[in-house]
């Protein structure tokens, strides 16, 4: 069956192809309401869809955005990606997505592949190790970093737009809650901080905040995916005589590993140990009678990312900036020590 063309639509509507083109691009000021309705009726009846390839060549835009996420296993990645997809679609854009699996080589290949596909902008949740490539790419393609920053050659923050959560404030609010609930020690369990600026920001804020709240404790390093968590938990449990303990998971993936480890540890959440995590998922409201959660505003994070990418596409000379989106600490039963 032959594909309906713009000329077919124009002929049936009794207008010129140029008028149909103006209608499809939303430039309606020069046509009457009757003409608009007539074209709309023909478009709907014939199922006409303009060729995205031809349109991109004419307008020098693909109406696609490239997204590179570091870790598909992390629940946060899926939640932010869904928000990006929904909000981009509302703005008339389609996403082309890739996951690097925390592999810098795969990330570099994904960035280059998306640039070759002529995307209108890039969103990169970097795994690290590609700072120079991303900086050079951002000079050519509108780019916004998601959650994780990159550095320039001198170690300073690189001039690429960044949207992240206000991690320092969130950690401070959580420690304040734990101290008020009677915790005298607190441990943050985190995957390696060297590969994630977000983990590093949370770990630094946690370590600095302990003394301000009169608490002992530590930042406990794990392997990727939470490897070694059972040994860390057993060591923390042996210090019960040092006062009530709070354990905080740095992200949703570590929390799932922690929940598994606690089941076999003999520790009672809410009695022997207070428990908290980052990122609010359905299981947080069910496990252990409800887990206190530092909730990031993923909808706003995604929205801020898209605003910056699309604004830079319109004006490549606009200043770059860093946006830290506020979040909320949701208290549940797991931190109410008895």
Buried (B, 14 or more C-beta within 10 A) or exposed (E): EEEBBBEBBBBBBEBEBEBBBBBBEEEEEEBEEEBBEBBEEBBEEBEBEBEEEEBBEEEEBBBBBBBBBBBBBBBBBBBBBEBBBEBBEEEEBEBBBBBBEBBBEBBBBBBEBBBEEBBBBBBBBBBBBBBEBBBEBBEEBBBBBBBBBBBEEEEEEBBBBBBBBBBBBBBBBBBBBBBEBBBBBBBBBBBBBEBBBBBBBBBBBBBEBBEEBEBBBBBBBBEEBBEBBBEBBBEBBEEEEEEBBBBBBBBBBBBBBBBEBBEEBEBEBBEBBBBBBBBBBEBBEEBBEBBBBBBBBBBBBBBBBBBBBBBBBEEEEEEBEEBBBEBEBBBBBBBBBE
